[in-house]
Amino acid sequence: MGFSSLFPVQVAVWQETIGPGAFERDLCINSPTGSGKTLAYALPIVQKLSTRSVKCLRALVVLPTRDLALQVKEVFAAIAPAVGLSVGLAVGQSSIADEISELIKRPKLEAGICYDPEDVTCELQSSVDILVATPGRLMDHINSTKGFTLEHLCYLVVDETDRLLREAYQSWLPTVLQLTQSNEESLFPLANSFLSSTFGSLKTIRRCGVERGFKGKSHPRLVKMVLSATLTQDPSKLAQLNLHHPLLMTTGKRRYQLPEKLESYKLICESNLRPLYLVALLQELGEEKCIVFTSSTESTHRLCMLLNLFGDLGIKIKEYSGLQRQSRRSKTLKSFREGKVQVLVSSDAMTRGMDVQGVRNVINYDIPAYIKTYIHRAGRTARAGQAGRCFTLLHKYEVKRFKKMLQKADNESVPHYSVPSSSIESLRAAYNSALGKLKETVESEASRKRKFGSKFLKLSRTKPTDRRKG
Ligand SMILES: Nc1ncnc2c1ncn2[C@@H]1O[C@H](COP(=O)(O)OP(=O)(O)OP(=O)(O)O)[C@@H](O)[C@H]1O
């Protein structure tokens, strides 16, 4: 991967997981954004599994979003094949049939014999040793994919833990924990009957020893690693993970820590002039890659439209938000990675975990509501020991709240950043004209939506089959 040495969190996790006494405890890792947490768990898992002799699903990594899962899969894909391990991906908004054929090995067809997918007696095997998944699609496979089993699972990673614990996603966590509990350690004596009735054909109760590929070795339980840059230390929340003598590994005394080379600035302006200040700031930053965060998908959409109506700013600006289709988002992200787009206007869909090389600046167009949000947004820059800047646009009445919020991350003073008033004045005419055009665009969008809505309503009053097509 071109790395010459390990980052501190990678060394610390390696020492805790490899060698005598390894993985005696589950690990809770709280380390700043961009500090290399992905490789910190990927390396020991791949190392540990490198001696396995039978292919089956032994490591599961769960992440909250599809783009994040893709990113983590790439990290595993860079190191796992070297020791003969395969990595799979289970994420929403992609064909489940294609995914199943990637994840499950069909029995070899002998001449003249056809494979019957309904035949429950035929043994299906996993094609992958490591699976990177989002919770929804993971549950789809658990509930309905023949041959998909967590019976052999040795490692469970819950990345962006605090975010994943907040969202229940069809009870994915209790389900995974139930399915991976060995019989003798089961707290639920009725688990077998519960599972067989709840999950249909599922046959995935854990057995120890041979089936998990650790004959004669000392790993009878499922090892868990949970990580975040803002990991919760609330025992009642962590209890959901049923951790085994958990060990907290953290970089500093504080829960919230910003990257060392991050510089935070505040830019004070009147609320109605924020777009002007933003444009002036973007012009100053030139072609440096930048992410502008807003507080909602709606304001992301409008702000991006407004910026693009400003006339030729000489910067390519695109929207990235939960309002868009996944395919559109992925395309935008690719262009941003490749440098074809310089500015992304984003809702919080982008805040967690995304790693894009060369992002030098982050701008909070709206003040984040919580320090956690600030940390994850700002953490899209100043990654991997690089320098980066985070600007927050504030009304003067918000300054006190902002200061208090940043104190939680040990950031006592945030300097002012000012843009020359001449830049603001020179942009006024373009701003007024852009506002006019924005009004027209928003109205025409709304009328298109209304038309589409009434068409959809008409369709929905016809046959149910037509409705599905609509
Ligand atoms: N040992 C290393 N040497 C140099 N670069 C590294 C090393 N390990 C990881 N990196 C790079 O550091 C960047 C950040 O890594 P990663 O995405 O794992 O951070 P993270 O701690 O998970 O951040 P976040 O909390 O935002 O998800 C990536 O671009 C990765 O390629």
The ligand as a MOL file (V3000), in Angstrom:
LIG
                    3D

  0  0  0     0  0            999 V3000
M  V30 BEGIN CTAB
M  V30 COUNTS 31 33 0 0 0
M  V30 BEGIN ATOM
M  V30 1 N 0.3550 3.3270 8.2190 0
M  V30 2 C -0.1080 4.2430 7.4050 0
M  V30 3 N 0.7280 5.0840 6.7560 0
M  V30 4 C 0.2520 6.0540 5.9260 0
M  V30 5 N -1.0600 6.2410 5.6650 0
M  V30 6 C -1.9280 5.4270 6.2770 0
M  V30 7 C -1.5120 4.3940 7.1610 0
M  V30 8 N -2.6100 3.7580 7.6170 0
M  V30 9 C -3.6750 4.3460 7.0420 0
M  V30 10 N -3.2650 5.3490 6.2470 0
M  V30 11 C -4.1450 6.2600 5.4830 0
M  V30 12 O -4.7810 7.1160 6.4150 0
M  V30 13 C -6.0660 7.5140 5.9270 0
M  V30 14 C -7.0830 7.4220 7.0400 0
M  V30 15 O -7.3090 6.0650 7.3950 0
M  V30 16 P -8.7330 5.5340 7.8850 0
M  V30 17 O -9.7770 5.8720 6.8700 0
M  V30 18 O -8.5820 4.1370 8.2870 0
M  V30 19 O -8.9440 6.4680 9.1640 0
M  V30 20 P -10.0130 6.3530 10.3260 0
M  V30 21 O -9.2770 6.4360 11.6000 0
M  V30 22 O -10.8770 5.1440 10.1140 0
M  V30 23 O -10.8590 7.6790 10.1150 0
M  V30 24 P -12.4210 7.9810 10.4020 0
M  V30 25 O -12.5960 8.0310 11.8910 0
M  V30 26 O -12.6680 9.2870 9.7640 0
M  V30 27 O -13.2010 6.8630 9.7970 0
M  V30 28 C -6.3520 6.6230 4.7230 0
M  V30 29 O -6.1700 7.3690 3.5480 0
M  V30 30 C -5.3130 5.5440 4.7970 0
M  V30 31 O -4.9540 5.0580 3.5310 0
M  V30 END ATOM
M  V30 BEGIN BOND
M  V30 1 1 1 2
M  V30 2 1 2 3
M  V30 3 2 2 7
M  V30 4 2 3 4
M  V30 5 1 4 5
M  V30 6 2 5 6
M  V30 7 1 6 7
M  V30 8 1 6 10
M  V30 9 1 7 8
M  V30 10 2 8 9
M  V30 11 1 9 10
M  V30 12 1 10 11
M  V30 13 1 11 12
M  V30 14 1 11 30
M  V30 15 1 12 13
M  V30 16 1 13 14
M  V30 17 1 13 28
M  V30 18 1 14 15
M  V30 19 1 15 16
M  V30 20 2 16 17
M  V30 21 1 16 18
M  V30 22 1 16 19
M  V30 23 1 19 20
M  V30 24 2 20 21
M  V30 25 1 20 22
M  V30 26 1 20 23
M  V30 27 1 23 24
M  V30 28 2 24 25
M  V30 29 1 24 26
M  V30 30 1 24 27
M  V30 31 1 28 29
M  V30 32 1 28 30
M  V30 33 1 30 31
M  V30 END BOND
M  V30 END CTAB
M  END
